[in-house]
Amino acid sequence: MLDKNNANKFSLKDQFKYLDQNIRIQRDKKLENELLFFSTLSKQMRENPSKEALEVLQQADEKINEMTRLSSTSV
C-alpha cells in the first residue's frame, strides 16, 4: 500500500535497487563441483559416446537433482 506522506522519498526503481544490494546467495561448493563434473562428462560423452559414460552421467544427474532439491528446501 502506498504511503502518501513518503511517496516521493524513493521511486520503486530505487527501492528495488537497494533491495538487490542486500540479497546474498549462498554458494554450495559441492554442487558447483558436481555441476562442473557433469558438464565435463557430458562434453566427453558428445565427443565419444559410451554406455559406461552414459551410466555415470545419469548418476551425476540424479545426484545434482537431489542436491538441488535439498538446497531449495533448506532456504
C-alpha positions in Angstrom: 0.0 0.0 0.0 1.3 3.4 -0.9 2.1 5.9 1.9 1.1 9.4 0.6 3.4 11.2 3.0 6.5 9.4 1.9 5.6 8.8 -1.8 8.4 11.0 -3.2 11.2 9.7 -1.0 12.2 6.7 -3.2 10.9 5.6 -6.5 10.1 2.0 -7.0 13.2 1.6 -9.1 15.4 2.9 -6.3 13.6 0.7 -3.7 14.4 -2.4 -5.8 17.9 -1.2 -6.4 18.6 -1.0 -2.7 16.8 -4.3 -2.1 19.1 -6.1 -4.5 22.1 -4.9 -2.7 21.1 -6.8 0.5 20.4 -10.1 -1.2 23.1 -12.8 -0.6 23.0 -16.1 -2.4 24.9 -18.9 -0.5 27.3 -20.9 -2.7 27.4 -24.6 -2.5 30.8 -25.8 -3.5 29.8 -29.5 -3.6 27.0 -28.7 -6.0 29.3 -26.5 -8.1 31.9 -29.3 -8.3 29.2 -31.8 -9.3 27.9 -29.5 -12.0 31.4 -29.0 -13.3 31.9 -32.8 -13.4 28.6 -33.2 -15.1 29.5 -30.6 -17.7 32.9 -32.1 -18.4 31.5 -35.6 -18.6 28.6 -34.6 -21.0 31.2 -32.8 -23.3 33.2 -36.1 -23.4 30.0 -38.0 -24.0 29.2 -35.9 -27.0 32.7 -36.4 -28.4 33.0 -40.1 -27.6 29.7 -41.8 -26.6 29.8 -44.9 -24.5 27.4 -46.9 -22.3 29.6 -46.6 -19.2 29.9 -42.8 -19.6 26.1 -42.6 -20.0 25.6 -44.5 -16.7 28.0 -42.2 -14.9 26.3 -39.2 -16.4 22.9 -40.4 -15.3 24.2 -41.0 -11.7 25.7 -37.5 -11.7 22.4 -36.1 -12.9 20.5 -37.8 -10.1 23.0 -36.5 -7.6 22.6 -33.0 -8.9 18.8 -33.2 -8.8 18.9 -34.4 -5.2 21.4 -31.7 -4.1 19.3 -29.1 -5.8 16.2 -30.3 -4.1 17.8 -30.4 -0.7 19.3 -26.9 -1.1 15.9 -25.5 -2.3 14.1 -26.9 0.7 16.6 -25.6 3.2 16.3 -21.9 2.1 
